[in-house]
Amino acid sequence: MPIPQLRDNPDYYSQKKDLVNTKDKFPDYKLIHSQILQDCIKRVKLAFDRWLKTDKKGTRLGKPRFNGIGRYRIINN
């Protein structure tokens, strides 16, 4: 079954709602607790919101960066 076409701008709630389908398509995701997956989605949203927002002087803040493999200890187990 192919992955469906993404919406133009998927928002936080649609991605969170789609986690059930993601777990069905990718069985490895069933091993990760749902709260951790929801937190990852929230962190990505906050990082991109911070990147697109400007500060008081009108300059953009830094682009989102990868946090590394040791960020969530539960995933490494």
Buried (B, 14 or more C-beta within 10 A) or exposed (E): EEEEEEEEEEEBEEBBEBBEEEBEEEEEEEEBEEEEBBEBBEEEBEBEEEBEEEEEEEEEEEEBEEEEEEEBEEBEE
